[in-house]
Amino acid sequence: MAESEPDAPRFMDLTVPEYAYMFAFLQADGHLYAGTGQKGRLAVEINACDIELLHEFRRLTPYYSSVTERTRTTNFARTHHSAVWSLCSLEARTLLNNLGLPYGRKSRDIAPPRVRYSTRDYLRGIVDADGSVGYTGQGFPFISLTTASAAIVSSFISYAREITGSERTVRRNQRDGIFNIIYVTEAAHALSAHLYYPGCLALRRKQAAADGVAMWVRPASSRPRPPRIKWTNDMDRILLSAPTIAHAAAELGYSWSACQTRRWKLRRGTAPLSV
């Protein structure tokens, strides 16, 4: 007797890689609109060159949804060709809302789900929607994320630390309150290769960029940047009490320039004393 087909995964089971990715992308680039009564819809609008991703969303959704295209004038282009995925099912919208996709404006409010989820695929969805992967003008690989959500950036930094060993501390920029975080060289190589694994659901152009980053090899003439110094209270005390920067550098075992920069910041109050 033939074996029965395995059950299909439950819609938005975030332990399933495709749904974890999809939910993250919806949080970052999707919009839940509330109408009167039970009316409303979820919409995602992206560049038409990425329309294949929206067809994947439609395939993964067991409710009626549609993918359409439109051309319009925007502040950035006279003719902008985009693709839109729309879903109206109240049951689907309620499920997504309960998982953490808010109605209305949401950029600061979104956060990683409180249920079990595939972290690697979730963060790839966030990067595909609000991040970049590629090479800098100087030829160094990078992966970056721009977000208004403190919860998202905290999760991204924590996960990246596990994969790359790189520490990051970021603050909202003063102009628009956005977090901007970037990893370069070896850290970017490791993180992008981990997030964009073969066969994963992703924007095709981002996957291609990540594949290019995975081919990077540091030139023999280029030395890695030394690890960032984790200043402690005792180190700051030695730095401030030493008669000269040379004395402090010799006692601490760090370069003259690193000690000079740290002492300059401490004396001018641009860096707080370590705890």
RABELUR-V917839 format. One line per field, one symbol per residue. phi: phi as a letter, one per 20 degrees, with the letter a starting at -180 (. if undefined). Layout:
phi=???
This chain:
phi=.fffffffffgmffeegfffffffffgedecededfmefqadccdcggfdfgffffgfffdedfbccccbcbecfdbfcdecccdccdgffffffffffpdfemfbgeefbgfeefbefgffffffffeccbcrcffenefbccbcbeefffffffffffffedmeeccccffffcmdeccbdclgffgffffffdegnffafgffffffffffefcfgfedefffgffefdffffffffeffbfffffffemdfgfffffffgfffdmecfffd
